[in-house]
Amino acid sequence: MKTIIQLITPIITRGIRTLDDVAPYRRDDLEIRHSLLDQGPASIECEFDEALSVPDTIRKAIVAERSGANAVIIDCMGDPGLHACREAVSIPVLGPCQTAMHVASMLGHRFSFITVLDRLRPLIDNLAATYGLSTNYASFQAIDIPVLELLHDPEKLSAALASKALAAIEEDHADYVILGCTGFLGCAGAIRSALLEAGRDAPVIDPIPLAVHMADALVKTGLSHSRLTYPPPSVKQIAGFDLPGFSTDKS
């Protein structure tokens, strides 16, 4: 039986994610589909951006389930709309941040989160607390490169990530590193090599591949979120949002 995973990139910027990016993780029995938002921000770098991304992310998750997807991954380390999407669909919905943090805490003692901008610190601090992992959360590091500039200079990006990863281990006593932006996809190998060259044998999590494999495992084992925690929302009139199966227009 083929597993179908819908990767929802919760922004409107075309080209920032393509199916080529996740081609190495596809198999004959694992199909990955991709969608961008029709309404939302160009990138997510703060709570404001995240809030704007949520309505259409929910809609894309609903459409994905109705189109035969077996699982959904929200392609952003802020996990925007994660809990709302779980209420709206019955198939597993994974946030790469929640997945990465829990795996890092399971396989290590303390993890460091390395992302794009320092202004994201409160958002990530709050997520670590929400996920019950504040005691495993060693530090937050930022490379000061905006999301839409990540592809401009790959060498600069890798050097910045390696520097912050080494600092997290040597100064903050982290033993696991989480790449805290899904735009860093593909960088984990180079960062891991740089750490090993410095004599620091710390694993580096690339969140999207991890989320893909985790989603596949959940589907294969027949697991999804609990409806006791995430009951479906009631159907009611909702103005301005097209949410199939949940909104009625009585105007």
VOPAGU-2260 file (C-alpha; in pm, 1 decimal, decimal comma):
REM VOPAGU-2260
SITE   aa  ch    i         X         Y         Z
SITE  MET   A    0       0,0       0,0       0,0
SITE  LYS   A    1     136,8     339,5     -98,7
SITE  THR   A    2     171,6     613,2     163,5
SITE  ILE   A    3      88,7     965,5      41,4
SITE  ILE   A    4     234,3    1255,1     240,1
SITE  GLN   A    5     125,2    1612,5     171,1
SITE  LEU   A    6     400,0    1868,0     238,5
SITE  ILE   A    7     237,8    2207,5     294,6
SITE  THR   A    8     479,0    2501,5     272,1
SITE  PRO   A    9     280,9    2772,0     455,9
SITE  ILE   A   10     394,7    3070,7     248,7
SITE  ILE   A   11     321,0    3205,1    -100,5
SITE  THR   A   12     677,8    3232,3    -237,6
SITE  ARG   A   13     716,0    3002,6    -536,6
SITE  GLY   A   14    1040,9    2813,7    -578,5
SITE  ILE   A   15    1143,6    2824,6    -214,6
SITE  ARG   A   16    1036,4    2458,9    -192,5
SITE  THR   A   17     989,1    2209,6    -477,7
SITE  LEU   A   18     937,0    1836,2    -499,3
SITE  ASP   A   19    1298,8    1804,6    -613,6
SITE  ASP   A   20    1400,8    1900,6    -258,6
SITE  VAL   A   21    1237,1    1589,2    -116,1
SITE  ALA   A   22    1302,3    1354,5    -408,7
SITE  PRO   A   23    1564,8    1152,9    -211,4
SITE  TYR   A   24    1298,1    1046,8      39,9
SITE  ARG   A   25    1040,5     922,4    -210,2
SITE  ARG   A   26    1000,5     549,5    -280,2
SITE  ASP   A   27     776,2     333,5    -492,6
SITE  ASP   A   28     551,6     299,2    -186,7
SITE  LEU   A   29     593,5     658,9     -63,4
SITE  GLU   A   30     455,6     952,2    -259,7
SITE  ILE   A   31     517,7    1310,6    -149,8
SITE  ARG   A   32     289,4    1584,1    -276,7
SITE  HIS   A   33     350,4    1955,1    -228,7
SITE  SER   A   34     140,7    2267,5    -196,6
SITE  LEU   A   35     202,7    2636,0    -129,5
SITE  LEU   A   36     -49,4    2878,6      12,3
SITE  ASP   A   37    -279,6    3087,4    -204,3
SITE  GLN   A   38    -320,7    3342,9      74,5
SITE  GLY   A   39     -56,9    3420,6     333,0
SITE  PRO   A   40     288,8    3572,9     386,6
SITE  ALA   A   41     596,9    3555,9     163,0
SITE  SER   A   42     794,5    3406,4     452,4
SITE  ILE   A   43     746,4    3332,2     821,7
SITE  GLU   A   44     981,9    3522,1    1051,0
SITE  CYS   A   45     754,3    3633,0    1336,8
SITE  GLU   A   46     421,6    3569,0    1508,4
SITE  PHE   A   47     246,8    3812,8    1270,8
SITE  ASP   A   48     359,7    3613,2     965,9
SITE  GLU   A   49     262,9    3288,6    1133,0
SITE  ALA   A   50     -88,7    3408,7    1213,1
SITE  LEU   A   51    -142,7    3510,2     850,6
SITE  SER   A   52     -38,8    3164,6     732,5
SITE  VAL   A   53    -276,5    2959,8     945,7
SITE  PRO   A   54    -618,3    2984,5     768,1
SITE  ASP   A   55    -495,7    2865,8     428,9
SITE  THR   A   56    -271,7    2603,6     592,3
SITE  ILE   A   57    -583,2    2456,1     752,6
SITE  ARG   A   58    -763,2    2461,5     417,3
SITE  LYS   A   59    -472,1    2290,7     242,9
SITE  ALA   A   60    -471,7    2016,1     508,4
SITE  ILE   A   61    -845,4    1957,9     463,1
SITE  VAL   A   62    -808,0    1942,8      83,9
SITE  ALA   A   63    -509,0    1707,3     118,6
SITE  GLU   A   64    -707,3    1458,4     326,0
SITE  ARG   A   65    -999,4    1474,1      83,7
SITE  SER   A   66    -756,5    1414,8    -204,7
SITE  GLY   A   67    -627,6    1091,9     -54,9
SITE  ALA   A   68    -326,1    1200,0     151,7
SITE  ASN   A   69    -240,1     975,3     445,4
SITE  ALA   A   70     -44,3    1238,0     641,5
SITE  VAL   A   71      37,8    1609,4     638,1
SITE  ILE   A   72     363,3    1787,1     721,7
SITE  ILE   A   73     363,5    2162,7     783,1
SITE  ASP   A   74     685,3    2284,9     622,4
SITE  CYS   A   75     785,7    2548,2     879,9
SITE  MET   A   76     966,7    2529,6    1212,6
SITE  GLY   A   77     707,2    2750,4    1379,1
SITE  ASP   A   78     456,4    2463,2    1330,2
SITE  PRO   A   79     189,0    2716,3    1224,8
SITE  GLY   A   80    -163,8    2584,2    1255,1
SITE  LEU   A   81     -49,1    2245,0    1383,0
SITE  HIS   A   82    -316,5    2198,2    1649,7
SITE  ALA   A   83    -592,3    2352,4    1437,0
SITE  CYS   A   84    -507,9    2122,4    1145,7
SITE  ARG   A   85    -525,5    1821,3    1374,9
SITE  GLU   A   86    -876,6    1923,7    1473,5
SITE  ALA   A   87    -975,4    1964,9    1108,0
SITE  VAL   A   88    -846,8    1629,8     974,3
SITE  SER   A   89    -816,7    1273,2    1099,4
SITE  ILE   A   90    -486,2    1185,7     928,1
SITE  PRO   A   91    -156,7    1251,9    1113,5
SITE  VAL   A   92     -36,8    1612,4    1097,7
SITE  LEU   A   93     325,3    1669,8    1191,8
SITE  GLY   A   94     503,8    1990,1    1280,6
SITE  PRO   A   95     876,1    1956,6    1208,8
SITE  CYS   A   96     965,1    2157,8    1519,4
SITE  GLN   A   97     768,0    1937,8    1757,6
SITE  THR   A   98     903,2    1625,1    1587,9
SITE  ALA   A   99    1265,2    1741,3    1593,9
SITE  MET   A  100    1254,0    1861,9    1954,4
SITE  HIS   A  101    1108,5    1537,1    2082,3
SITE  VAL   A  102    1353,3    1320,3    1890,6
SITE  ALA   A  103    1646,7    1534,4    2008,3
SITE  SER   A  104    1531,9    1506,0    2369,3
SITE  MET   A  105    1482,9    1130,7    2331,1
SITE  LEU   A  106    1827,0    1062,8    2180,7
SITE  GLY   A  107    2023,8    1329,5    2365,2
SITE  HIS   A  108    2009,7    1533,9    2683,0
SITE  ARG   A  109    1996,9    1899,8    2574,0
SITE  PHE   A  110    1942,0    2041,3    2226,9
SITE  SER   A  111    2018,8    2376,0    2066,6
SITE  PHE   A  112    1791,1    2534,8    1808,8
SITE  ILE   A  113    1965,6    2726,1    1528,1
SITE  THR   A  114    1746,8    2944,1    1308,5
SITE  VAL   A  115    1740,9    3254,0    1087,8
SITE  LEU   A  116    1670,5    3562,8    1301,7
SITE  ASP   A  117    1702,0    3647,0    1670,8
SITE  ARG   A  118    1349,9    3792,0    1675,0
SITE  LEU   A  119    1218,8    3432,9    1663,7
SITE  ARG   A  120    1358,5    3359,4    2010,1
SITE  PRO   A  121    1030,1    3414,9    2201,7
SITE  LEU   A  122     835,7    3202,4    1952,9
SITE  ILE   A  123    1075,5    2908,4    1983,2
SITE  ASP   A  124    1108,4    2946,6    2361,2
SITE  ASN   A  125     729,8    2925,6    2384,5
SITE  LEU   A  126     715,0    2619,0    2159,6
SITE  ALA   A  127     973,9    2436,2    2370,7
SITE  ALA   A  128     764,2    2513,6    2679,2
SITE  THR   A  129     438,3    2410,3    2508,8
SITE  TYR   A  130     593,6    2080,0    2404,8
SITE  GLY   A  131     712,7    2019,8    2762,6
SITE  LEU   A  132    1081,3    2031,5    2669,2
SITE  SER   A  133    1215,0    2345,6    2836,9
SITE  THR   A  134    1452,7    2140,4    3053,5
SITE  ASN   A  135    1601,0    1980,4    2739,4
SITE  TYR   A  136    1629,5    2312,5    2555,5
SITE  ALA   A  137    1991,0    2425,2    2590,5
SITE  SER   A  138    1992,7    2736,7    2375,1
SITE  PHE   A  139    1867,3    2939,9    2084,3
SITE  GLN   A  140    2110,1    3054,8    1814,9
SITE  ALA   A  141    2041,9    3274,7    1509,6
SITE  ILE   A  142    2255,3    3327,8    1197,8
SITE  ASP   A  143    2100,7    3666,4    1104,8
SITE  ILE   A  144    2009,3    3569,4     746,9
SITE  PRO   A  145    1643,0    3625,0     644,5
SITE  VAL   A  146    1449,3    3332,0     499,8
SITE  LEU   A  147    1424,8    3478,1     149,9
SITE  GLU   A  148    1804,2    3521,1     135,0
SITE  LEU   A  149    1899,8    3167,3     238,0
SITE  LEU   A  150    1970,6    3049,9    -117,3
SITE  HIS   A  151    2183,4    3351,6    -215,0
SITE  ASP   A  152    2513,2    3225,9     -70,8
SITE  PRO   A  153    2519,7    2854,9      26,8
SITE  GLU   A  154    2879,6    2870,3     150,6
SITE  LYS   A  155    2803,3    3163,7     379,1
SITE  LEU   A  156    2497,8    2979,8     508,3
SITE  SER   A  157    2690,0    2660,0     585,4
SITE  ALA   A  158    2970,9    2851,7     756,6
SITE  ALA   A  159    2724,9    3045,6     972,7
SITE  LEU   A  160    2536,8    2732,1    1073,7
SITE  ALA   A  161    2856,5    2544,4    1157,3
SITE  SER   A  162    2981,5    2834,4    1369,6
SITE  LYS   A  163    2657,2    2856,9    1565,9
SITE  ALA   A  164    2638,6    2478,6    1609,3
SITE  LEU   A  165    2989,8    2466,7    1752,8
SITE  ALA   A  166    2911,3    2756,4    1987,3
SITE  ALA   A  167    2595,6    2579,9    2104,7
SITE  ILE   A  168    2795,0    2271,5    2198,6
SITE  GLU   A  169    3098,2    2441,8    2351,9
SITE  GLU   A  170    2925,2    2733,5    2525,7
SITE  ASP   A  171    2568,7    2613,7    2588,2
SITE  HIS   A  172    2649,3    2245,0    2653,5
SITE  ALA   A  173    2409,3    2116,6    2388,7
SITE  ASP   A  174    2460,1    1758,3    2272,9
SITE  TYR   A  175    2207,7    1769,5    1987,5
SITE  VAL   A  176    2160,2    2035,5    1719,4
SITE  ILE   A  177    1831,0    2115,8    1548,8
SITE  LEU   A  178    1839,6    2312,1    1223,7
SITE  GLY   A  179    1560,7    2552,5    1307,5
SITE  CYS   A  180    1440,0    2653,6     962,6
SITE  THR   A  181    1309,7    2416,4     698,5
SITE  GLY   A  182    1489,6    2638,2     447,1
SITE  PHE   A  183    1809,9    2477,9     581,7
SITE  LEU   A  184    1708,3    2149,7     414,9
SITE  GLY   A  185    2018,4    1963,5     299,3
SITE  CYS   A  186    2263,4    2146,2     526,9
SITE  ALA   A  187    2280,0    1891,2     808,6
SITE  GLY   A  188    2553,9    1677,4     654,0
SITE  ALA   A  189    2796,1    1966,5     617,1
SITE  ILE   A  190    2727,8    2087,4     971,9
SITE  ARG   A  191    2774,1    1738,9    1112,0
SITE  SER   A  192    3108,8    1708,7     927,4
SITE  ALA   A  193    3224,9    2045,6    1061,5
SITE  LEU   A  194    3142,0    1939,0    1416,8
SITE  LEU   A  195    3328,5    1610,2    1376,8
SITE  GLU   A  196    3632,4    1796,0    1241,9
SITE  ALA   A  197    3622,6    2006,0    1559,2
SITE  GLY   A  198    3610,5    1690,2    1770,3
SITE  ARG   A  199    3244,1    1728,0    1863,3
SITE  ASP   A  200    3040,0    1415,8    1789,9
SITE  ALA   A  201    2694,5    1571,2    1809,0
SITE  PRO   A  202    2406,3    1470,5    1578,6
SITE  VAL   A  203    2236,2    1735,8    1363,2
SITE  ILE   A  204    1866,6    1710,7    1281,2
SITE  ASP   A  205    1740,1    1812,3     938,2
SITE  PRO   A  206    1371,3    1846,4    1030,3
SITE  ILE   A  207    1196,1    1777,6     698,6
SITE  PRO   A  208    1353,2    1435,8     628,4
SITE  LEU   A  209    1287,1    1339,8     990,1
SITE  ALA   A  210     923,0    1448,8     963,9
SITE  VAL   A  211     879,5    1256,9     636,8
SITE  HIS   A  212    1010,7     934,7     790,0
SITE  MET   A  213     808,3     988,4    1107,4
SITE  ALA   A  214     488,3    1050,5     909,8
SITE  ASP   A  215     551,6     736,6     705,9
SITE  ALA   A  216     602,1     535,6    1026,7
SITE  LEU   A  217     280,9     668,9    1181,5
SITE  VAL   A  218      79,5     579,0     872,1
SITE  LYS   A  219     231,2     230,2     857,5
SITE  THR   A  220     152,0     166,6    1225,2
SITE  GLY   A  221    -199,6     309,8    1199,4
SITE  LEU   A  222    -142,2     591,2    1446,2
SITE  SER   A  223    -271,8     946,7    1442,2
SITE  HIS   A  224    -357,7    1219,4    1691,2
SITE  SER   A  225    -612,3    1153,1    1964,2
SITE  ARG   A  226    -963,9    1279,2    1903,8
SITE  LEU   A  227    -992,9    1326,7    2279,6
SITE  THR   A  228    -727,6    1597,2    2249,9
SITE  TYR   A  229    -819,8    1722,3    1902,3
SITE  PRO   A  230   -1198,3    1686,6    1855,6
SITE  PRO   A  231   -1336,1    1815,2    1522,8
SITE  PRO   A  232   -1465,6    2172,9    1524,1
SITE  SER   A  233   -1838,0    2227,3    1490,2
SITE  VAL   A  234   -1980,7    2334,6    1156,2
SITE  LYS   A  235   -2087,0    2697,7    1167,2
SITE  GLN   A  236   -2100,2    3013,3     960,1
SITE  ILE   A  237   -1748,4    3143,0     893,5
SITE  ALA   A  238   -1706,0    3467,5     703,0
SITE  GLY   A  239   -1416,4    3512,9     462,3
SITE  PHE   A  240   -1266,0    3163,4     476,9
SITE  ASP   A  241   -1327,4    2868,2     246,2
SITE  LEU   A  242   -1293,6    2565,8     475,3
SITE  PRO   A  243   -1461,0    2264,5     310,3
SITE  GLY   A  244   -1689,6    2078,0     546,8
SITE  PHE   A  245   -1665,6    2327,2     831,6
SITE  SER   A  246   -1818,9    2654,1     709,8
SITE  THR   A  247   -2178,2    2732,1     611,6
SITE  ASP   A  248   -2273,0    3049,2     430,9
SITE  LYS   A  249   -2616,2    3165,1     541,8
SITE  SER   A  250   -2583,8    3517,3     402,8
